[in-house]
Amino acid sequence: MAKKAEVKDLLEAGVHFGHLTRKWNPNMAPYIYMERNGIHVINLYKTVAKLDEANEALSKIAASGRKILFVATKKQAKDIVSEKVSNVNMPYITERWPGGMLTNFVTIRKAVKKMASIDRMKKDGTFNTLSKKERLQVDRLRAKLEKNLGSISDMTRLPGALFIVDTMREHIAVKEAQKLNIPIFAMVDTNSDPRPINYVIPSNDDASKSIDVILTEVTNAIAQGLEERKSEKIAAKEGSSSEDSKKEEKKVAAPAQKEEVAKTETAKPKEEAAVVAKETTEETSTADDLTKIEGVGPKAAEALVAAGIDTYASLAKSEAEKIKEILTEASSRMAHLDPGSWPKQSQMAADGKWEELKEWQEKVKGGVE
């Protein structure tokens, strides 16, 4: 951040010297420190405060991309303004203020375009086709336009603010800016009226040293605002380029993702079917074939499995009466079955004694002992 102005620097530059007391404007009373040898002395502490306030506002205007038009036609300020303001690429008027510069801006722009058309004539060779007298007249017109409007050739629209040195001398500029509600920043001496000025910088507007030190602070603030704008543009550009690259990556990845999703969607039914098949297989493998028990037919086996008796072990633990009830509830046609030996047979099957079970079944006809 730029170094702020100090009272000592302003004091050495003579910013505190005002006009003779008899020439003062009473509205400047709040900014006057004292009277000495018939001259008003400006309060530099208030000057520093007002200068900081003005610099902050000017920095914001510059950062927003709007132009600040500097107006200083007095001899002491011309060279200082043109030198310092050119460094921050801002427009300035150091010759006569052209009437209607702001209120009749369209006409002023036509004059600037006239200057540009003369330059084109010189480039394309049209200028050389003119007579000697006509060339001389065009050159004089070009020089006059350059002198008065050359510094505002890049100002394609009304400025965002005006900075004026000596508001009494540039009273027409003040009136035009007021009419268009353009903010006015100004160096205001003790003989001037501060009321029309939006940002008053109470200071000596006659001494070149005073003008130089104030303009240095002001242009530094503008340069800072322009630097901030440049940084924001770079950051925005980098952000947009990174977003574009992300979009490109998404575009490239989208087909692959779609294909992957399609594969996943296709694989899901297969996986689900495999899981169901696996579960069914597991269930089938854990369940026993109850029809191997003598006297248990397919319908009886279904009724037992439905009741939760699906293994040899569970059937071996069941009581005959309970089995009878299950069968009868399932179907009246199975009421005649006698499950008395089914637990015994199931126990042998559960123990893996298939040879013994086979011999027993051969001896006992129908599973009834």
ABEGO torsion letter per residue (X at the ends): XBBBBBAAAAAAAGAABBBBAAABBAAAAAABABBBGGBBBBBAAAAAAAAAAAAAAAAAAAAAGBBBBBBBABAAAAAAAAAAAAAAGBBBBABBBBBGAAABAAAAAAAAAAAAAAAAAAAAGAAAABBAAAAAAAAAAAAAAAAAAAAAAABABBBABBBBBGAAAAAAAAAAAAAAGBBBBBBBBAABBAAABABBBBBBAABAAAAAAAAAAAAAAAAAAAAAAAAAAAAAAAAAAAAAAAAAAAAAAAAAAAAAAAAAAAAAAAAAAAAAAAAAAAAAAABBBAAABBGBBAAAAAAAAAAGBABAAAAAABBAAAAAAAAAAABAAAAABBAAAAAAAAAAAAAGBAAAAAAAAAABBGGBX
